[in-house]
Amino acid sequence: MPHADRAPTLSDIHAAAARIAPLAHVTPVLRSRSLDAIAGCELHFKCEHLQRIGAFKFRGAANAVFSLDEAAAARGVVTQSSGNHGAAIALACRLRGIPATVVVPRSAPAIKLAAIRDFGARIVPCDTSQAARDAATAEVLRESGGELIHPFNDARVIAGQGTATLELLAQAPGLDTVLAPVSGGGLLSGTAIAAHAHDAGIRVFAAEPEGAADAHASFVSGARVTGRHAETICDGLRAELGTLTFPIVREHVEDILLVSDDEVVAAMRLVWERLKQAIEPSAAVTLAAVLRHRGRFAGRRVGLILSGGNVDLDALPWRTGGTAA
């Protein structure tokens, strides 16, 4: 098992796959001829919205929780999350029979808060900024003595997230391009490591909303950009690249492609209409990036990770009063 603060290797990702095999779903890869025609390339959608807790986050959380030794597990787990990672940690800890505390920004969607509570974790609310999340998490750690499992800046989590791409490449042989959303970079890092270990020629791209473009700014400048205020419909993509994930992204990712919230909503609606799959806005950024940057993907065989499906059905973005599709 990798140290939490060191980049994982392909062998770590394979170990994670074996560790979580009894716990996580093998999610399907779906195709759509009509979406291929619209995009001008061959699209393969890795359906992580059908994973347990409705998001890829269960992979990393389960790997981290079930890799703890007994002494660490007995102290319980502490994390911070806007929703999906918190629910994943809560479920993984419930399955192992240990306590979990989740620091949650007050802006988190109600559906994601409900999932964290339903799986039995204690919720500690905080302000939305990354600094506020970090401060609240540090305080809980001091009080509880628990084991920190960071949502993305943790090699155990990154290795777990990389298992989605291991499956994708086995299910759809011959892919030459892979796209993942980017927030803190855990999924993107695991995706990139797994893809390039499988075939160094695979092109790896990230998709990011314009209203939370810190990863793009970091990528362009060559230094981590922090402290920006994120304003996007993609509530799961508002974190900043971590000290562990940023070097991995710089090494392995070809480009970070920006999309507008309107483009995200339009792509989300297309997935609902053509694939008949209920995804959340954060999951739609990959298709939105392909559609906005068609020239980068023309004629290619592209794997897209649909990262989650925890959307508030009472606040769909194409309903009256929402963002226009």
C-alpha positions in Angstrom: 0.0 0.0 0.0 1.4 3.4 -0.9 2.2 6.1 1.7 -0.7 8.5 1.7 1.6 11.4 0.7 3.4 9.7 -2.3 2.1 9.2 -5.8 0.7 5.7 -6.3 2.0 3.3 -9.0 0.2 0.9 -11.3 0.8 -1.9 -8.8 -0.9 0.2 -6.1 -3.9 0.6 -8.4 -4.0 -3.2 -9.1 -3.8 -3.8 -5.3 -6.7 -1.4 -4.8 -8.7 -3.2 -7.4 -8.3 -6.5 -5.6 -9.0 -4.8 -2.2 -12.3 -3.2 -3.3 -13.5 -6.0 -5.5 -15.9 -7.5 -2.9 -17.2 -4.0 -2.2 -17.5 -1.9 -5.4 -19.5 -2.4 -8.5 -17.9 -3.0 -11.9 -19.8 -0.2 -13.7 -20.8 -0.5 -17.4 -19.5 1.3 -20.4 -22.3 2.7 -22.6 -22.3 3.8 -26.3 -24.6 6.1 -28.3 -24.4 6.3 -32.1 -26.3 9.6 -32.0 -23.9 11.1 -29.6 -21.0 9.8 -31.7 -22.5 11.6 -34.7 -22.9 14.9 -32.7 -19.4 14.7 -31.3 -17.6 13.5 -34.5 -15.8 10.8 -32.6 -16.4 7.4 -31.0 -17.5 7.9 -27.3 -17.3 5.3 -24.6 -19.0 6.4 -21.3 -17.7 4.8 -18.1 -20.8 5.0 -15.9 -19.5 5.8 -12.4 -22.8 7.4 -11.6 -23.9 3.7 -11.2 -21.2 3.1 -8.6 -22.2 2.6 -4.9 -23.3 6.0 -3.4 -23.8 7.2 -7.0 -20.2 8.3 -7.7 -16.7 7.1 -8.4 -15.7 8.3 -4.9 -16.6 5.0 -3.3 -13.6 3.4 -5.0 -11.0 5.6 -3.3 -12.9 5.7 0.0 -13.2 2.0 0.2 -9.6 1.4 -0.7 -8.4 3.9 1.9 -10.7 2.7 4.7 -10.1 -1.0 4.2 -6.3 -0.5 4.0 -6.2 0.9 7.5 -4.6 -1.2 10.2 -6.8 -2.1 13.2 -5.3 0.5 15.5 -5.9 3.3 13.0 -9.4 2.0 12.1 -10.4 2.0 15.8 -9.8 5.7 16.1 -12.2 6.4 13.2 -11.9 8.4 10.0 -12.1 12.1 9.4 -12.6 13.7 6.0 -13.9 16.9 4.3 -16.3 16.8 1.4 -19.0 18.7 -0.5 -21.0 15.4 -0.7 -20.0 12.4 -2.7 -16.7 11.6 -1.0 -18.3 12.2 2.4 -21.1 9.7 1.5 -18.4 7.2 0.2 -16.4 7.5 3.4 -19.5 7.1 5.5 -20.5 3.9 3.7 -17.0 2.4 3.7 -16.7 3.1 7.4 -20.2 1.6 8.1 -19.1 -1.5 6.1 -16.0 -1.8 8.2 -17.8 -1.0 11.5 -15.8 2.2 12.4 -16.9 5.8 13.1 -16.7 8.5 10.4 -16.8 12.3 10.7 -17.3 14.5 7.6 -16.6 18.2 7.4 -19.1 19.6 4.9 -19.4 23.1 3.4 -22.8 24.6 4.1 -23.3 25.0 0.3 -23.5 21.2 -0.2 -26.6 19.9 -2.0 -29.3 18.5 0.3 -29.3 15.2 -1.5 -25.6 14.7 -0.7 -26.0 15.7 2.9 -28.8 13.2 3.3 -26.6 10.4 1.9 -23.8 11.2 4.4 -26.3 11.1 7.3 -28.1 8.0 6.0 -24.8 6.1 6.0 -24.2 7.0 9.6 -21.4 9.6 9.6 -21.3 12.6 11.9 -21.5 15.9 9.9 -19.5 19.0 10.9 -20.7 22.1 8.9 -18.2 24.8 7.7 -18.0 27.7 5.3 -17.5 27.0 1.6 -13.9 28.2 1.1 -11.0 25.6 1.0 -9.4 27.5 3.9 -12.5 27.1 6.0 -12.7 23.4 5.1 -9.1 22.8 6.0 -9.4 24.7 9.3 -12.5 22.8 10.4 -10.9 19.4 9.4 -7.8 20.2 11.5 -9.9 21.0 14.5 -11.9 17.8 14.2 -8.6 15.8 13.9 -7.3 17.5 17.0 -10.4 16.6 19.0 -10.9 13.1 17.8 -7.4 11.7 17.0 -9.0 10.1 13.9 -7.3 9.0 10.7 -7.5 11.7 7.9 -8.6 10.4 4.5 -8.4 13.4 2.3 -10.8 13.4 -0.6 -8.1 13.7 -3.3 -4.7 14.5 -1.8 -4.1 10.9 -0.6 -2.4 8.1 -2.6 -4.8 5.5 -1.2 -7.7 7.5 -2.6 -5.9 8.1 -5.9 -5.2 4.4 -6.3 -8.8 3.6 -5.7 -10.0 6.1 -8.2 -7.6 4.7 -10.8 -9.5 1.4 -10.8 -12.2 2.9 -12.8 -9.8 3.5 -15.7 -8.4 -0.1 -15.3 -11.9 -1.3 -15.9 -12.6 1.1 -18.7 -9.6 0.1 -20.7 -10.4 -3.6 -20.3 -14.0 -3.0 -21.3 -13.2 -0.8 -24.3 -9.9 -2.0 -25.8 -8.2 0.3 -28.2 -9.1 3.7 -26.7 -6.7 6.4 -27.7 -8.0 9.2 -25.5 -9.4 9.4 -22.0 -11.2 12.3 -20.3 -12.0 12.9 -16.6 -13.4 15.8 -14.7 -10.9 17.7 -12.5 -11.5 19.3 -9.1 -8.9 18.3 -6.5 -7.4 15.9 -9.0 -7.8 12.6 -7.3 -9.8 11.0 -10.1 -7.8 12.7 -12.8 -4.5 11.5 -11.3 -5.7 7.9 -10.9 -7.0 8.0 -14.4 -3.8 9.3 -15.9 -1.5 6.9 -14.0 -3.6 3.9 -15.0 -4.0 5.0 -18.7 -0.3 5.7 -19.2 0.8 2.6 -17.5 -1.5 0.7 -19.9 -0.4 2.6 -23.0 1.9 5.6 -22.9 0.4 6.8 -26.1 -3.1 7.4 -24.7 -4.0 11.1 -24.6 -5.3 12.2 -21.2 -7.4 15.3 -20.9 -9.2 17.0 -18.1 -12.5 18.9 -18.2 -13.2 21.8 -15.8 -15.9 24.5 -15.5 -14.9 28.1 -16.3 -16.3 29.2 -13.0 -13.8 27.0 -11.1 -10.8 27.1 -13.4 -8.0 26.9 -10.8 -6.7 23.7 -12.2 -6.5 25.2 -15.7 -4.7 28.3 -14.3 -2.3 26.0 -12.3 -1.6 23.9 -15.4 -0.9 26.9 -17.6 1.3 28.8 -15.0 3.2 25.7 -13.7 2.4 26.6 -10.1 -0.6 25.7 -7.9 -3.2 28.4 -8.0 -5.2 28.6 -4.7 -7.6 30.8 -2.9 -10.0 31.5 -5.9 -13.7 31.7 -5.3 -15.5 29.0 -7.4 -18.8 29.8 -9.0 -20.3 27.0 -11.0 -23.3 24.7 -11.2 -20.8 21.8 -10.8 -20.8 21.6 -7.0 -18.4 18.6 -7.1 -15.7 20.5 -9.0 -15.0 23.4 -6.7 -11.9 22.1 -4.9 -8.3 23.0 -5.7 -5.5 20.7 -7.0 -3.6 19.3 -4.1 0.2 19.2 -3.5 0.2 15.5 -4.4 -2.2 15.6 -7.4 -0.7 18.7 -9.1 2.6 17.1 -10.0 0.8 14.0 -11.4 -1.5 16.2 -13.5 1.5 18.2 -14.8 3.3 15.0 -15.8 0.5 13.0 -17.4 -2.2 15.3 -18.6 -2.1 16.8 -22.1 -4.5 19.7 -21.4 -7.3 21.0 -19.2 -10.3 22.0 -21.3 -12.7 24.6 -20.0 -16.4 24.6 -20.5 -19.2 27.0 -19.5 -22.1 26.1 -17.2 -24.5 26.4 -20.1 -22.4 23.9 -22.0 -22.4 21.6 -19.0 -26.2 21.7 -18.7 -26.6 21.1 -22.4 -24.3 18.0 -22.2 -26.0 16.8 -19.1 -29.4 17.0 -20.9 -28.0 15.1 -23.9 -26.8 12.3 -21.6 -30.3 12.1 -20.0 -32.0 12.1 -23.4 -29.7 9.9 -25.5 -28.1 7.5 -23.0 -31.1 7.6 -20.6 -28.8 8.1 -17.7 -29.3 10.5 -14.8 -26.0 12.2 -14.2 -25.1 15.3 -12.2 -23.6 18.5 -13.7 -20.1 17.6 -12.5 -20.2 14.4 -14.6 -21.3 16.2 -17.7 -18.1 18.3 -18.1 -16.3 15.5 -20.0 -19.0 15.4 -22.8 -19.2 19.2 -22.7 -15.5 19.4 -23.3 -15.6 17.1 -26.3 -18.4 19.1 -27.8 -16.8 22.4 -27.3 -13.3 21.3 -28.5 -14.4 18.9 -31.3 -11.2 19.4 -33.3 -9.1 17.8 -30.5 -11.1 14.6 -30.7 -12.3 14.2 -34.3 -12.2 10.6 -35.3 -10.7 9.4 -32.1 -11.8 6.6 -29.7 -12.6 8.5 -26.5 -13.3 7.2 -23.0 -15.3 9.6 -20.8 -15.8 9.1 -17.1 -19.3 10.0 -16.0 -18.3 10.7 -12.4 -21.6 10.8 -10.5 -25.4 11.0 -10.5 -26.4 12.7 -7.3 -28.6 15.4 -8.6 -31.4 17.2 -6.8 -34.4 16.2 -8.9 -36.4 19.2 -7.5 -33.8 21.6 -8.9 -32.9 20.3 -12.4 -31.0 23.0 -14.2 -33.3 23.0 -17.2 -36.4 23.6 -15.1 -38.0 27.1 -15.1 -35.7 29.4 -13.3 -32.6 27.3 -13.8 -29.7 27.7 -16.2 -30.8 27.5 -19.8 -29.7 24.4 -21.8 
